[in-house]
Amino acid sequence: MKKLFLVFILAVAFAFTAQAQQISDNAIGLRLGDSDGFGAEISYQRAVGDNNRLEFGLGWRDGNNFSAFRILGLYQWVWTLDGSFNWYAGVGGGVATFSIDGLPPGSDDSDTGIFAAGNIGIEYDFNIPLLISLDFRPEIGLGNFNDDVDFDIALGLRYQF
């Protein structure tokens, strides 16, 4: 019985290592969406291992009562779902400079702050160098920045090289 259990454990371990896929070394593209307005972000992903990567974003947001310019960095873990489908999760943060709309004239309507972010999503890796993703990124501002949680949902299109 112990030998059968050991063979089973080795078979399961082999199956998990056989499913691992190597992600693209580099990907660059756009991430479009937001929770309360419109946001566009130039996104760059860099592999740091077989299933880990860094993602950097430079973007602009236009919300109901604010606009912001942001720089973001995330560390992501990538897992294979089925064939070319992957799912990923990550953590990170960034810096944003923003202006608030609707304040009285002469008021200081701009500020800079930092934020923390999580990330979870699904992506499809086509046979051509195209990667399409749909992700959910909860963010929370720290300091003078918006201290509410923002639930950002976006579609990403990236060229892999």
KOLTORVO-283774 format. One record per residue (C-alpha): residue number from 1; y negated, x negated, z; residue in one letter. Coordinates in nm, 2 decimals, always signed. Each point is the difference from the previous one (the first is absolute). Layout:
BEGIN
@k = NUM north = Y east = X up = Z r = A
...
END
This chain:
BEGIN
@k = 1 north = +0.00 east = +0.00 up = +0.00 r = M
@k = 2 north = -0.24 east = -0.29 up = +0.08 r = K
@k = 3 north = +0.07 east = -0.16 up = -0.34 r = K
@k = 4 north = -0.07 east = +0.33 up = -0.18 r = L
@k = 5 north = -0.33 east = +0.04 up = +0.19 r = F
@k = 6 north = -0.10 east = -0.36 up = -0.08 r = L
@k = 7 north = +0.08 east = +0.06 up = -0.37 r = V
@k = 8 north = -0.21 east = +0.32 up = +0.01 r = F
@k = 9 north = -0.30 east = -0.18 up = +0.15 r = I
@k = 10 north = +0.02 east = -0.28 up = -0.26 r = L
@k = 11 north = +0.02 east = +0.25 up = -0.28 r = A
@k = 12 north = -0.30 east = +0.19 up = +0.13 r = V
@k = 13 north = -0.20 east = -0.32 up = +0.04 r = A
@k = 14 north = +0.09 east = -0.11 up = -0.36 r = F
@k = 15 north = -0.10 east = +0.34 up = -0.13 r = A
@k = 16 north = -0.35 east = -0.03 up = +0.16 r = F
@k = 17 north = -0.05 east = -0.35 up = -0.14 r = T
@k = 18 north = +0.12 east = +0.11 up = -0.34 r = A
@k = 19 north = -0.26 east = +0.28 up = -0.01 r = Q
@k = 20 north = -0.30 east = -0.23 up = +0.07 r = A
@k = 21 north = -0.22 east = -0.05 up = -0.31 r = Q
@k = 22 north = -0.26 east = -0.25 up = -0.06 r = Q
@k = 23 north = -0.35 east = +0.14 up = -0.04 r = I
@k = 24 north = -0.25 east = -0.12 up = -0.26 r = S
@k = 25 north = -0.19 east = -0.32 up = +0.09 r = D
@k = 26 north = -0.34 east = +0.16 up = -0.09 r = N
@k = 27 north = -0.13 east = +0.34 up = -0.08 r = A
@k = 28 north = -0.36 east = +0.11 up = -0.07 r = I
@k = 29 north = -0.14 east = +0.35 up = -0.07 r = G
@k = 30 north = -0.18 east = +0.30 up = +0.14 r = L
@k = 31 north = +0.06 east = +0.22 up = +0.30 r = R
@k = 32 north = -0.17 east = +0.34 up = -0.04 r = L
@k = 33 north = -0.04 east = +0.28 up = +0.27 r = G
@k = 34 north = -0.13 east = +0.07 up = +0.34 r = D
@k = 35 north = +0.02 east = +0.27 up = +0.27 r = S
@k = 36 north = -0.35 east = +0.15 up = -0.01 r = D
@k = 37 north = -0.16 east = -0.11 up = -0.33 r = G
@k = 38 north = +0.08 east = -0.25 up = -0.26 r = F
@k = 39 north = +0.09 east = -0.37 up = +0.03 r = G
@k = 40 north = +0.08 east = -0.27 up = -0.25 r = A
@k = 41 north = +0.14 east = -0.34 up = +0.10 r = E
@k = 42 north = +0.10 east = -0.31 up = -0.20 r = I
@k = 43 north = +0.33 east = -0.09 up = +0.15 r = S
@k = 44 north = +0.18 east = -0.34 up = -0.02 r = Y
@k = 45 north = +0.35 east = -0.05 up = +0.14 r = Q
@k = 46 north = +0.16 east = -0.35 up = +0.06 r = R
@k = 47 north = +0.37 east = -0.04 up = +0.10 r = A
@k = 48 north = +0.06 east = -0.22 up = +0.31 r = V
@k = 49 north = +0.38 east = +0.04 up = -0.01 r = G
@k = 50 north = +0.27 east = +0.20 up = -0.17 r = D
@k = 51 north = -0.10 east = +0.32 up = +0.17 r = N
@k = 52 north = -0.34 east = -0.06 up = +0.15 r = N
@k = 53 north = -0.35 east = -0.02 up = -0.15 r = R
@k = 54 north = -0.37 east = -0.01 up = +0.07 r = L
@k = 55 north = -0.23 east = +0.26 up = -0.14 r = E
@k = 56 north = -0.38 east = -0.06 up = -0.03 r = F
@k = 57 north = -0.24 east = +0.27 up = -0.10 r = G
@k = 58 north = -0.37 east = +0.01 up = -0.10 r = L
@k = 59 north = -0.12 east = +0.35 up = -0.02 r = G
@k = 60 north = -0.27 east = +0.27 up = +0.01 r = W
@k = 61 north = +0.02 east = +0.34 up = +0.18 r = R
@k = 62 north = -0.21 east = +0.31 up = -0.04 r = D
@k = 63 north = +0.06 east = +0.25 up = +0.28 r = G
@k = 64 north = -0.15 east = +0.33 up = +0.09 r = N
@k = 65 north = -0.29 east = -0.16 up = +0.20 r = N
@k = 66 north = +0.04 east = -0.38 up = -0.06 r = F
@k = 67 north = +0.06 east = -0.27 up = -0.26 r = S
@k = 68 north = +0.17 east = -0.33 up = +0.08 r = A
@k = 69 north = +0.09 east = -0.34 up = -0.15 r = F
@k = 70 north = +0.32 east = -0.14 up = +0.14 r = R
@k = 71 north = +0.22 east = -0.31 up = +0.01 r = I
@k = 72 north = +0.35 east = +0.04 up = +0.12 r = L
@k = 73 north = +0.31 east = -0.21 up = +0.07 r = G
@k = 74 north = +0.36 east = +0.13 up = +0.07 r = L
@k = 75 north = +0.34 east = -0.15 up = +0.07 r = Y
@k = 76 north = +0.28 east = +0.21 up = -0.15 r = Q
@k = 77 north = +0.38 east = +0.02 up = +0.02 r = W
@k = 78 north = +0.17 east = +0.13 up = -0.31 r = V
@k = 79 north = +0.35 east = +0.17 up = +0.00 r = W
@k = 80 north = +0.21 east = +0.13 up = -0.30 r = T
@k = 81 north = +0.06 east = +0.37 up = -0.01 r = L
@k = 82 north = +0.19 east = +0.04 up = -0.32 r = D
@k = 83 north = -0.01 east = -0.22 up = -0.31 r = G
@k = 84 north = -0.37 east = -0.05 up = -0.09 r = S
@k = 85 north = -0.13 east = +0.22 up = +0.29 r = F
@k = 86 north = -0.12 east = -0.19 up = +0.31 r = N
@k = 87 north = -0.17 east = +0.11 up = +0.32 r = W
@k = 88 north = -0.23 east = -0.21 up = +0.20 r = Y
@k = 89 north = -0.19 east = -0.01 up = +0.33 r = A
@k = 90 north = -0.27 east = -0.23 up = +0.13 r = G
@k = 91 north = -0.28 east = -0.08 up = +0.24 r = V
@k = 92 north = -0.34 east = -0.16 up = -0.03 r = G
@k = 93 north = -0.37 east = +0.05 up = +0.01 r = G
@k = 94 north = -0.33 east = -0.07 up = -0.15 r = G
@k = 95 north = -0.38 east = +0.00 up = +0.00 r = V
@k = 96 north = -0.22 east = +0.28 up = -0.14 r = A
@k = 97 north = -0.37 east = +0.04 up = -0.05 r = T
@k = 98 north = -0.11 east = +0.36 up = -0.02 r = F
@k = 99 north = -0.30 east = +0.23 up = -0.02 r = S
@k = 100 north = -0.02 east = +0.35 up = +0.15 r = I
@k = 101 north = -0.15 east = +0.28 up = -0.21 r = D
@k = 102 north = -0.24 east = +0.26 up = +0.13 r = G
@k = 103 north = -0.18 east = -0.19 up = +0.27 r = L
@k = 104 north = -0.38 east = +0.05 up = +0.04 r = P
@k = 105 north = -0.22 east = -0.24 up = -0.21 r = P
@k = 106 north = -0.06 east = -0.33 up = +0.17 r = G
@k = 107 north = +0.32 east = +0.01 up = +0.19 r = S
@k = 108 north = +0.24 east = -0.30 up = -0.02 r = D
@k = 109 north = +0.28 east = +0.16 up = -0.20 r = D
@k = 110 north = +0.21 east = -0.30 up = -0.06 r = S
@k = 111 north = +0.24 east = -0.21 up = +0.21 r = D
@k = 112 north = +0.30 east = -0.24 up = -0.02 r = T
@k = 113 north = +0.32 east = +0.04 up = +0.19 r = G
@k = 114 north = +0.37 east = -0.09 up = +0.01 r = I
@k = 115 north = +0.30 east = +0.22 up = -0.03 r = F
@k = 116 north = +0.38 east = -0.01 up = +0.06 r = A
@k = 117 north = +0.24 east = +0.15 up = -0.25 r = A
@k = 118 north = +0.36 east = +0.09 up = -0.04 r = G
@k = 119 north = +0.17 east = +0.06 up = -0.33 r = N
@k = 120 north = +0.31 east = +0.18 up = -0.12 r = I
@k = 121 north = +0.09 east = +0.10 up = -0.36 r = G
@k = 122 north = +0.25 east = +0.02 up = -0.28 r = I
@k = 123 north = -0.02 east = -0.19 up = -0.33 r = E
@k = 124 north = +0.18 east = -0.01 up = -0.34 r = Y
@k = 125 north = +0.05 east = -0.33 up = -0.18 r = D
@k = 126 north = +0.02 east = +0.07 up = -0.38 r = F
@k = 127 north = +0.20 east = -0.23 up = -0.23 r = N
@k = 128 north = -0.34 east = -0.10 up = -0.14 r = I
@k = 129 north = -0.25 east = -0.18 up = +0.23 r = P
@k = 130 north = -0.13 east = +0.32 up = +0.14 r = L
@k = 131 north = +0.02 east = +0.11 up = +0.37 r = L
@k = 132 north = -0.11 east = +0.35 up = +0.10 r = I
@k = 133 north = -0.03 east = +0.10 up = +0.37 r = S
@k = 134 north = -0.10 east = +0.29 up = +0.22 r = L
@k = 135 north = -0.09 east = -0.10 up = +0.36 r = D
@k = 136 north = -0.14 east = +0.13 up = +0.32 r = F
@k = 137 north = -0.23 east = -0.23 up = +0.20 r = R
@k = 138 north = -0.13 east = +0.12 up = +0.34 r = P
@k = 139 north = -0.31 east = -0.20 up = +0.11 r = E
@k = 140 north = -0.20 east = -0.01 up = +0.32 r = I
@k = 141 north = -0.34 east = -0.15 up = +0.03 r = G
@k = 142 north = -0.09 east = -0.24 up = +0.29 r = L
@k = 143 north = -0.33 east = -0.06 up = +0.17 r = G
@k = 144 north = -0.30 east = +0.18 up = -0.16 r = N
@k = 145 north = +0.21 east = +0.09 up = -0.30 r = F
@k = 146 north = +0.14 east = +0.36 up = -0.03 r = N
@k = 147 north = +0.24 east = +0.03 up = +0.30 r = D
@k = 148 north = +0.19 east = +0.29 up = -0.15 r = D
@k = 149 north = +0.33 east = -0.04 up = -0.17 r = V
@k = 150 north = -0.02 east = +0.02 up = -0.38 r = D
@k = 151 north = +0.31 east = +0.10 up = -0.19 r = F
@k = 152 north = -0.03 east = -0.16 up = -0.35 r = D
@k = 153 north = +0.24 east = +0.11 up = -0.27 r = I
@k = 154 north = -0.02 east = -0.18 up = -0.34 r = A
@k = 155 north = +0.17 east = -0.07 up = -0.33 r = L
@k = 156 north = +0.04 east = -0.36 up = -0.11 r = G
@k = 157 north = +0.05 east = -0.15 up = -0.35 r = L
@k = 158 north = +0.06 east = -0.38 up = -0.01 r = R
@k = 159 north = +0.09 east = -0.26 up = -0.27 r = Y
@k = 160 north = +0.27 east = -0.24 up = +0.12 r = Q
@k = 161 north = +0.01 east = -0.37 up = -0.09 r = F
END
